[in-house]
Amino acid sequence: MKTRFTAAAGMVLLILMLAVPAFASPPVAGNGFFFPISEPVVTDLRTANGNSFITQTVVYQLVGVTNGIYTQVERVKVEANGQALVQASGVCNPCTIEGRSGIVYFRVIGHKDNIGQVIVIGGMGDLANLRGQGTFDGNTGSYVLNLHFD
């Protein structure tokens, strides 16, 4: 019985020693600025119950930890009181982060005060394993991101 236990424990120890742990790269924290480089192109405009619903495409220049041309499709709800909620998805192409080039996909949620959250949902090329999240301030045109490569 003791021999079986020792053999089983030895096998478990061997498996644990041979297992290669998966590590993400060290996080990259950084900030930057964004500014529109073209006028918004409105593709849909509706009103209901005093609210306006706008779908538009805007092209931005990103400068900072993320550098590139960012095209975003925004779905904006403007309430009768003037407050707005933005949900958007976008792509930075071409994009450069930490000396790596490729394409990055984002999701964005903006709140009534023009401040919101950014989520990096993936990428292609040298940015294929990029993940991250952060915040943006549309009043100042600034962003902060915490990124890592899986």
QUIKA-V370961 format. One record per residue. N is the residue number from 1. RES is the residue in three letters. PSI is psi in radians with two decimals (* if undefined). NEAR is the number of other ideal C-beta (glycine too) atoms within 10 Angstrom. D_FIRST is the distance of its C-alpha to the first C-alpha in Angstrom with 2 decimals. Layout:
{{N/RES/PSI/NEAR/D_FIRST} {N/RES/PSI/NEAR/D_FIRST}}
This chain:
{{1/MET/-0.76/5/0.00} {2/LYS/-0.62/6/3.79} {3/THR/-0.71/7/5.38} {4/ARG/-0.76/8/5.25} {5/PHE/-0.78/9/6.40} {6/THR/-0.73/10/8.71} {7/ALA/-0.75/10/9.97} {8/ALA/-0.76/10/10.73} {9/ALA/-0.68/10/12.37} {10/GLY/-0.70/10/14.21} {11/MET/-0.75/10/15.53} {12/VAL/-0.78/10/16.74} {13/LEU/-0.73/10/18.39} {14/LEU/-0.76/10/20.00} {15/ILE/-0.77/9/21.34} {16/LEU/-0.64/8/22.77} {17/MET/-0.55/7/24.40} {18/LEU/-0.31/7/25.94} {19/ALA/2.31/8/27.23} {20/VAL/2.04/5/30.93} {21/PRO/2.57/4/32.28} {22/ALA/2.25/6/35.55} {23/PHE/2.43/8/38.33} {24/ALA/2.77/10/41.79} {25/SER/2.85/12/44.65} {26/PRO/2.48/8/46.07} {27/PRO/2.59/13/48.31} {28/VAL/2.02/16/52.01} {29/ALA/2.33/13/54.29} {30/GLY/3.04/17/57.92} {31/ASN/3.13/13/61.09} {32/GLY/-2.90/17/64.21} {33/PHE/2.73/15/67.14} {34/PHE/2.53/21/68.14} {35/PHE/2.51/9/71.62} {36/PRO/2.46/13/73.09} {37/ILE/0.10/11/74.77} {38/SER/2.82/11/76.31} {39/GLU/2.56/9/77.68} {40/PRO/2.47/14/75.37} {41/VAL/1.91/11/75.82} {42/VAL/2.17/12/75.82} {43/THR/-0.24/10/74.51} {44/ASP/2.43/9/74.62} {45/LEU/2.11/11/76.44} {46/ARG/2.76/9/76.44} {47/THR/2.58/11/77.42} {48/ALA/2.28/8/76.43} {49/ASN/0.65/6/77.10} {50/GLY/-0.03/9/78.46} {51/ASN/2.56/14/75.40} {52/SER/2.45/14/75.57} {53/PHE/2.06/13/72.78} {54/ILE/2.32/18/73.02} {55/THR/2.21/15/71.00} {56/GLN/2.74/18/71.84} {57/THR/2.30/15/70.69} {58/VAL/2.44/18/71.08} {59/VAL/2.24/15/70.52} {60/TYR/2.72/19/69.57} {61/GLN/2.24/14/69.26} {62/LEU/2.33/22/66.09} {63/VAL/2.29/14/66.37} {64/GLY/-2.36/15/63.78} {65/VAL/-0.48/20/60.02} {66/THR/2.17/28/60.62} {67/ASN/2.24/16/63.64} {68/GLY/-3.03/20/65.05} {69/ILE/2.15/14/66.94} {70/TYR/2.09/22/65.40} {71/THR/2.18/14/66.59} {72/GLN/2.31/20/65.78} {73/VAL/2.04/16/66.47} {74/GLU/2.39/18/67.14} {75/ARG/1.95/14/67.35} {76/VAL/2.30/18/69.39} {77/LYS/2.06/15/70.27} {78/VAL/2.01/17/73.26} {79/GLU/2.85/13/73.85} {80/ALA/-0.49/10/77.37} {81/ASN/0.03/9/77.03} {82/GLY/-0.21/7/76.35} {83/GLN/2.58/11/72.65} {84/ALA/2.68/18/70.51} {85/LEU/2.28/15/66.95} {86/VAL/2.29/20/65.89} {87/GLN/2.28/14/62.98} {88/ALA/2.80/20/62.86} {89/SER/2.58/15/60.95} {90/GLY/2.97/21/61.87} {91/VAL/2.33/17/61.25} {92/CYS/1.97/24/61.96} {93/ASN/2.00/17/63.09} {94/PRO/2.72/13/63.46} {95/CYS/2.49/25/61.30} {96/THR/2.25/17/60.17} {97/ILE/2.19/26/57.51} {98/GLU/0.69/14/56.36} {99/GLY/0.03/6/58.02} {100/ARG/2.47/15/56.24} {101/SER/2.63/13/58.38} {102/GLY/-2.58/18/57.88} {103/ILE/2.43/18/58.22} {104/VAL/2.40/27/56.84} {105/TYR/2.35/18/56.72} {106/PHE/2.71/25/57.31} {107/ARG/2.47/14/57.52} {108/VAL/2.39/20/59.95} {109/ILE/2.08/13/60.71} {110/GLY/2.53/20/63.84} {111/HIS/3.09/13/64.96} {112/LYS/-0.43/15/68.42} {113/ASP/0.26/11/69.04} {114/ASN/0.47/13/68.46} {115/ILE/2.49/13/65.15} {116/GLY/-2.91/20/61.86} {117/GLN/2.58/13/58.45} {118/VAL/2.36/20/57.50} {119/ILE/2.21/15/54.25} {120/VAL/2.07/22/53.46} {121/ILE/-0.07/13/51.83} {122/GLY/-3.09/13/51.50} {123/GLY/-3.11/23/53.35} {124/MET/2.90/14/54.05} {125/GLY/-2.46/14/54.57} {126/ASP/-0.16/17/53.35} {127/LEU/0.30/26/52.96} {128/ALA/-0.62/14/50.61} {129/ASN/0.32/13/47.68} {130/LEU/2.35/27/49.88} {131/ARG/2.75/16/49.07} {132/GLY/3.13/22/50.73} {133/GLN/2.90/15/52.90} {134/GLY/-2.82/21/55.87} {135/THR/2.82/14/59.20} {136/PHE/2.73/23/62.81} {137/ASP/1.82/16/66.16} {138/GLY/-0.32/17/68.87} {139/ASN/-0.61/9/71.53} {140/THR/-0.15/11/70.94} {141/GLY/0.60/14/69.49} {142/SER/2.77/14/66.38} {143/TYR/2.75/23/62.63} {144/VAL/2.28/16/59.44} {145/LEU/2.52/23/56.24} {146/ASN/1.99/15/52.64} {147/LEU/2.74/21/51.22} {148/HIS/2.74/16/48.12} {149/PHE/2.15/19/47.01} {150/ASP/*/10/43.62}}
